[in-house]
């Protein structure tokens, strides 16, 4: 799953980037900063360089109130186009809530969170609910139902989040299911694994 992060560095500072080590090659991080908030520690710099994610920086020179917020939302509005991707605004600023809610109403997965670490929790819980809905609680006549425990669902969710390729995910699923079932499961997870 592709994830795009818009970081209001002026608001969250270095704490908003907690969780960088969990980012992967499908993630992109846009950091918006101003002259008054343009410094980072060597430790944070090292974690950014070591991360598999792509990083982009945008310095906001306009010193007027909420200038950074406006530019971030304009850029996010242009970028939020894929309903299969996850979008996160990293900020404690409640001014983003209306923007986020409007995007959600249009079918986009957009979240307002205080740091990147929380994104993994949101993603894990959303994937877990989705898997449960599709494989345990789906009562449609043509749907396959599985007797999965919460631990099974947690394992499948972790495999989806941690796998670097469809082959790797397939190998993990083979540990739990027969080959026919793995094919069916992949067909039901296609929208969640499109960029593996």
C-alpha positions as CSV (number, residue, x, y, z in Angstrom):
1,X,0.0,0.0,0.0
2,X,1.3,3.4,-0.9
3,X,1.4,6.0,1.9
4,X,2.0,9.7,1.6
5,X,2.9,11.9,4.6
6,X,2.5,15.6,4.8
7,X,4.4,16.8,7.8
8,X,3.7,20.2,9.4
9,X,7.2,20.5,10.8
10,X,6.5,23.9,12.2
11,X,3.8,22.3,14.4
12,X,5.2,18.9,15.3
13,X,9.0,19.5,15.1
14,X,11.2,16.4,15.4
15,X,8.6,14.5,17.5
16,X,6.3,14.3,14.5
17,X,8.8,12.2,12.7
18,X,8.9,9.5,15.4
19,X,8.4,6.2,13.6
20,X,10.6,6.9,10.5
21,X,12.3,3.5,10.9
22,X,9.0,1.8,10.0
23,X,8.7,3.5,6.6
24,X,9.3,1.5,3.4
25,X,10.0,2.1,-0.3
26,X,6.4,2.7,-1.0
27,X,6.2,5.7,1.3
28,X,6.8,9.4,0.5
29,X,7.3,12.1,3.1
30,X,6.8,15.8,2.4
31,X,8.2,18.0,5.1
32,X,6.9,21.6,5.2
33,X,9.0,23.9,7.3
34,X,9.6,27.6,7.9
35,X,12.7,29.7,8.8
36,X,11.6,29.6,12.5
37,X,11.5,25.7,12.4
38,X,14.3,24.7,10.0
39,X,16.7,22.7,12.2
40,X,16.9,19.0,12.9
41,X,19.2,16.8,15.0
42,X,22.0,14.7,13.6
43,X,20.1,11.6,14.8
44,X,17.0,12.6,12.9
45,X,19.1,13.4,9.8
46,X,20.7,9.9,10.0
47,X,17.3,8.2,10.3
48,X,16.0,10.1,7.3
49,X,19.1,9.1,5.2
50,X,18.8,5.4,6.3
51,X,15.0,5.3,5.6
52,X,13.8,3.5,2.5
53,X,11.1,6.2,2.0
54,X,11.4,9.1,-0.3
55,X,11.7,12.5,1.4
56,X,10.9,16.0,-0.1
57,X,11.3,19.3,1.7
58,X,9.4,22.5,1.1
59,X,10.5,25.7,2.8
60,X,7.7,28.2,3.3
61,X,9.1,31.8,3.1
62,X,5.8,33.5,3.6
63,X,5.7,34.6,7.3
64,X,2.0,35.3,7.5
65,X,-0.2,33.3,9.9
66,X,-1.2,29.8,8.6
67,X,0.9,30.3,5.4
68,X,2.5,26.8,5.9
69,X,-0.9,25.2,6.6
70,X,-2.3,26.7,3.4
71,X,0.5,25.5,1.2
72,X,0.4,22.0,2.8
73,X,-3.3,21.7,2.1
74,X,-3.0,23.0,-1.5
75,X,-0.2,20.4,-2.2
76,X,-2.2,17.7,-0.4
77,X,-5.3,18.6,-2.4
78,X,-3.3,18.1,-5.7
79,X,-1.7,14.9,-4.5
80,X,-4.7,13.1,-3.0
81,X,-6.0,11.3,-6.1
82,X,-5.7,7.6,-5.5
83,X,-8.4,5.9,-3.4
84,X,-6.1,2.9,-2.8
85,X,-3.4,5.0,-1.1
86,X,-3.2,6.2,2.5
87,X,-2.6,9.9,3.1
88,X,-1.5,11.3,6.5
89,X,-1.2,14.9,7.7
90,X,1.2,14.9,10.6
91,X,0.2,17.8,12.8
92,X,-1.4,18.6,16.1
93,X,-3.2,21.5,14.4
94,X,-7.0,21.0,14.4
95,X,-7.3,23.5,11.5
96,X,-6.7,20.5,9.2
97,X,-9.8,18.5,10.4
98,X,-12.2,20.1,7.9
99,X,-9.9,19.3,5.0
100,X,-9.4,15.7,6.2
101,X,-13.1,15.2,6.7
102,X,-13.9,16.5,3.2
103,X,-11.4,14.2,1.6
104,X,-12.8,11.2,3.6
105,X,-16.3,12.0,2.3
106,X,-14.9,11.7,-1.3
107,X,-13.7,8.2,-0.6
108,X,-10.0,8.9,0.2
109,X,-8.2,7.4,3.2
110,X,-6.8,10.6,4.8
111,X,-5.8,10.8,8.5
112,X,-4.7,13.6,10.8
113,X,-2.2,12.3,13.3
114,X,0.5,13.7,15.7
115,X,3.4,11.6,14.4
116,X,4.3,8.9,11.9
117,X,4.5,6.1,14.5
118,X,0.7,6.4,15.0
119,X,0.2,5.8,11.2
120,X,1.3,2.2,11.6
121,X,-1.3,1.7,14.3
122,X,-4.0,3.2,12.1
123,X,-3.0,1.1,9.1
124,X,-2.8,-2.1,11.2
125,X,-6.2,-1.6,12.7
126,X,-7.8,-0.7,9.4
127,X,-6.2,-3.7,7.6
128,X,-7.3,-6.0,10.5
129,X,-10.9,-4.8,10.2
130,X,-10.8,-5.1,6.4
131,X,-9.5,-8.7,6.6
132,X,-12.1,-9.7,9.1
133,X,-14.9,-8.2,7.0
134,X,-13.7,-9.9,3.9
135,X,-12.9,-13.4,5.2
136,X,-14.8,-14.0,8.4
137,X,-17.9,-11.9,8.3
138,X,-18.7,-11.8,4.5
139,X,-22.1,-13.5,4.2
140,X,-22.5,-13.1,0.4
141,X,-23.4,-16.4,-1.3
142,X,-20.3,-16.6,-3.5
143,X,-17.8,-15.5,-0.7
144,X,-15.5,-17.9,1.0
145,X,-15.5,-17.7,4.7
146,X,-12.7,-18.7,7.0
147,X,-12.6,-19.6,10.6
148,X,-9.8,-17.2,11.6
149,X,-8.9,-16.3,15.1
150,X,-7.8,-12.8,16.1
151,X,-4.2,-14.1,16.2
152,X,-4.6,-15.4,12.6
153,X,-5.9,-12.0,11.5
154,X,-3.0,-10.2,13.2
155,X,-0.5,-12.5,11.5
156,X,-2.1,-11.9,8.0
157,X,-2.2,-8.2,8.7
158,X,1.5,-8.2,9.7
159,X,2.4,-10.1,6.6
160,X,0.7,-7.6,4.4
161,X,2.4,-4.7,6.1
162,X,5.8,-6.2,6.2
163,X,6.1,-8.1,2.9
164,X,8.3,-6.4,0.3
165,X,6.7,-8.4,-2.6
166,X,3.7,-10.4,-3.6
167,X,5.9,-13.5,-3.7
168,X,6.9,-12.9,-0.1
169,X,3.3,-12.4,1.0
170,X,2.3,-15.5,-1.0
171,X,4.9,-17.6,0.8
172,X,3.6,-16.4,4.2
173,X,0.0,-17.2,3.3
174,X,1.1,-20.7,2.2
175,X,2.0,-21.3,5.8
176,X,-1.6,-20.9,6.8
177,X,-3.8,-21.8,3.8
178,X,-4.0,-24.3,0.9
179,X,-2.9,-23.1,-2.6
180,X,-6.5,-22.7,-3.8
181,X,-7.3,-20.5,-0.8
182,X,-4.2,-18.4,-1.3
183,X,-5.4,-17.6,-4.9
184,X,-8.8,-16.6,-3.6
185,X,-7.3,-14.5,-0.7
186,X,-5.1,-12.7,-3.2
187,X,-8.0,-11.9,-5.4
188,X,-9.8,-10.3,-2.4
189,X,-6.7,-8.4,-1.3
190,X,-5.8,-7.0,-4.7
191,X,-6.6,-3.4,-3.7
192,X,-4.4,-3.8,-0.6
193,X,-1.4,-5.3,-2.3
194,X,-1.4,-3.5,-5.7
195,X,2.1,-2.0,-5.2
196,X,3.9,-5.0,-3.8
